[in-house]
Amino acid sequence: MKILIVEDDTILGLSLSEYLKNEKMTVTLISDASEIDKFFNYEYFDVILLDLMLNIKKGETILSHIKRKHPGIPVIIITAKGEIGTKEECFNKGADDYIVKPFDPKELLLRIKSVGKRYGCFENIIKIGKACINIDNQTLISDNKEIKLTKKEWDILYILLINRNKMVTTQRIINYVWGDKPVGTESVRTYIRHLRQYLPENAIKTYKGRGYMLVSE
């Protein structure tokens, strides 16, 4: 699971980043909110943790911007501002959760998982036809055999899983798996071929020149 932390308190940001990485999450930390769009040009995130009291722009303005351009990505507000009026404003702007500093990192983790479940990121066992995918240990069971996927195979399968029955563009897959590294579409096709060997026939649908969809009934 990929987390973006927007926090200009360096000590807190690094502390949260380390904690979440220990929970097997991939974390990107930025302190300058004006850089958000740059990151979204080559990256995709499952959850955003957003501070409100930022140096460059108000967090509430950034929240509106994120929800307008990326409505499918959940945002959790992390802030020292506990006033009900601020909470109301943020929820009205699309915030998915709100936690007031100081907080226990464990509570934040629970909130991330709760939000992730609502967006389909944290189902433990998912069945695709006769294949069974275990999110916790990142394995796939097919024909009664457990298959340990490579990291890139898993990352591609994961983004298709959380968007199952929806087309995911090839560029979005590249952004999610490789970030800003220069990678061609042939690399995606290669890994898709690998995954098709493990999944039921026609489980992955190709939209030629556009992207792929994992089909789940």
Sequence and secondary structure as in RCSB ss.txt:
>XXXX:A:sequence
MKILIVEDDTILGLSLSEYLKNEKMTVTLISDASEIDKFFNYEYFDVILLDLMLNIKKGETILSHIKRKHPGIPV
IIITAKGEIGTKEECFNKGADDYIVKPFDPKELLLRIKSVGKRYGCFENIIKIGKACINIDNQTLISDNKEIKLT
KKEWDILYILLINRNKMVTTQRIINYVWGDKPVGTESVRTYIRHLRQYLPENAIKTYKGRGYMLVSE
>XXXX:A:secstr
 EEEEE S HHHHHHHHHHHHHTT EEEEES GGGHHHHHTT   SEEEE S  SSS HHHHHHHHHHH TTS E
EEEES   HHHHHHHHHTT SEEEESS  HHHHHHHHHHHHHHTTS  SEEEETTEEEETTTTEEEETTEEEE  
HHHHHHHHHHHTTTTS EEHHHHHHHHHTTS   HHHHHHHHHHHHHHS TTSEEEETTTEEEE   
